[in-house]
Amino acid sequence: MSKAALEMTIDTDSFNAIAELAYRESGLQLAAEKTSMIQSRLRHRLRALGLQDFANYSAFVCSDDGRDERRHMISALTTNVSHFFREKHHFDVLKKQFETVLLPKLKAGGRVRIWSAGCSNGQEALSIAMVLLEVAPDVAKLDLRILATDIDPEVVNFAKQSSYHERLVGGIPPELLHKYFQCVKQNDEKIYQAGGQLLKIISFRELNLLAKWPMQQKMDVIFCRNVVIYFDLDTQNRLWPRFRDVLSPNGILFLGHSERISDPATFGFISDGPTTYLPSTASDGSSPLRKEN
Ligand SMILES: C[S@@+](CC[C@H](N)C(=O)[O-])C[C@H]1O[C@@H](n2cnc3c(N)ncnc32)[C@H](O)[C@@H]1O
């Protein structure tokens, strides 16, 4: 191996320092067996900063002056894969909840808030918006907001643009793609731009789930899918009560297909189908929503 390549190889101390920092800042767990992936994800940060080796990088990113770099580092380390209408069964539940509970609430002058927590490039929030608009095309006139947040500033900026290459829109049924996106050609490739009716009801923001949450209002639905899979059990268990506190009594929490609340009752939830949780608000641990259904 050449000297330059060796220096771009992460040493154990630097790996440990970076892993500890990533865990503390964002809850991300960097397993030792993923060393080569982590190394390759961070190499471009070394180049961007003109640093020769990981020892200098870890010293810088852990220092007081490394505050901005910590955001770049977390951005490089997060996995942002997402799809439109991923795990479709959740969108079926959302549609039913919207028709039977949330739309009547809105029409009666109430407020509805839906949170896509760990929204990545925005596909989840836009899928939610399409479901709602299909049921109620005038919903933007009512007090409805979809809050879409992610720790990674790069994906949040991407989501705000909401411009998707044709290979990213496969999950969208053709009639919805045609209805809600504008297709433009760039260098013989098709780019789909989400329309104003979708973007009007979504706010994209940077937010670390482990930090303080600024929102004051209760959430009617929370999507936090394929996010906590990167956290250890302690971090997950610190998150559940926070979701419980912010969820309205008739609310729903959706997790990703391989995520579970290990002991829902302990955290004030009851399980209601695959990776779907309701707050248990009654003294017997049941949920008013489930009783209605
Ligand atoms: C695999 S994507 C999931 C996207 C979408 N929810 C889905 O299911 O398709 C995971 C997202 O979680 C975000 N994430 C990881 N740690 C986070 C944290 N501490 N706070 C907020 N977002 C976080 C990542 O930046 C990434 O965009």
The ligand as an SDF file (V2000), in Angstrom:
LIG
                    3D

 27 29  0  0  0  0  0  0  0  0999 V2000
  -32.8660    5.4280    5.9810 C   0  0  0  0  0  0  0  0  0  0  0  0
  -33.4010    7.0790    6.1190 S   0  0  0  0  0  0  0  0  0  0  0  0
  -35.1540    6.8490    6.3290 C   0  0  0  0  0  0  0  0  0  0  0  0
  -35.9570    7.8210    5.5020 C   0  0  0  0  0  0  0  0  0  0  0  0
  -37.4870    7.6100    5.5890 C   0  0  0  0  0  0  0  0  0  0  0  0
  -37.9610    7.7910    6.9320 N   0  0  0  0  0  0  0  0  0  0  0  0
  -37.8640    6.2670    5.0600 C   0  0  0  0  0  0  0  0  0  0  0  0
  -38.2600    5.3720    5.8220 O   0  0  0  0  0  0  0  0  0  0  0  0
  -37.7810    6.0610    3.8420 O   0  0  0  0  0  0  0  0  0  0  0  0
  -32.8670    7.4860    7.7800 C   0  0  0  0  0  0  0  0  0  0  0  0
  -32.7970    8.9910    8.0410 C   0  0  0  0  0  0  0  0  0  0  0  0
  -32.6690    9.2080    9.4410 O   0  0  0  0  0  0  0  0  0  0  0  0
  -31.8630   10.3530    9.6290 C   0  0  0  0  0  0  0  0  0  0  0  0
  -31.3220   10.3660   10.9940 N   0  0  0  0  0  0  0  0  0  0  0  0
  -30.3570    9.5740   11.5200 C   0  0  0  0  0  0  0  0  0  0  0  0
  -30.0960    9.9450   12.7820 N   0  0  0  0  0  0  0  0  0  0  0  0
  -30.9230   10.9830   13.0720 C   0  0  0  0  0  0  0  0  0  0  0  0
  -31.1260   11.7980   14.2230 C   0  0  0  0  0  0  0  0  0  0  0  0
  -30.4180   11.6340   15.3390 N   0  0  0  0  0  0  0  0  0  0  0  0
  -32.0530   12.7830   14.1430 N   0  0  0  0  0  0  0  0  0  0  0  0
  -32.7770   12.9660   13.0200 C   0  0  0  0  0  0  0  0  0  0  0  0
  -32.6220   12.2370   11.8950 N   0  0  0  0  0  0  0  0  0  0  0  0
  -31.7130   11.2500   11.9280 C   0  0  0  0  0  0  0  0  0  0  0  0
  -30.7900   10.1980    8.5570 C   0  0  0  0  0  0  0  0  0  0  0  0
  -30.1520   11.4170    8.2580 O   0  0  0  0  0  0  0  0  0  0  0  0
  -31.5840    9.6220    7.3850 C   0  0  0  0  0  0  0  0  0  0  0  0
  -31.9630   10.6120    6.4610 O   0  0  0  0  0  0  0  0  0  0  0  0
  1  2  1  0
  2  3  1  0
  2 10  1  0
  3  4  1  0
  4  5  1  0
  5  6  1  0
  5  7  1  0
  7  8  2  0
  7  9  1  0
 10 11  1  0
 11 12  1  0
 11 26  1  0
 12 13  1  0
 13 14  1  0
 13 24  1  0
 14 15  1  0
 14 23  1  0
 15 16  2  0
 16 17  1  0
 17 18  1  0
 17 23  2  0
 18 19  1  0
 18 20  2  0
 20 21  1  0
 21 22  2  0
 22 23  1  0
 24 25  1  0
 24 26  1  0
 26 27  1  0
M  CHG  2   2   1   9  -1
M  END
$$$$
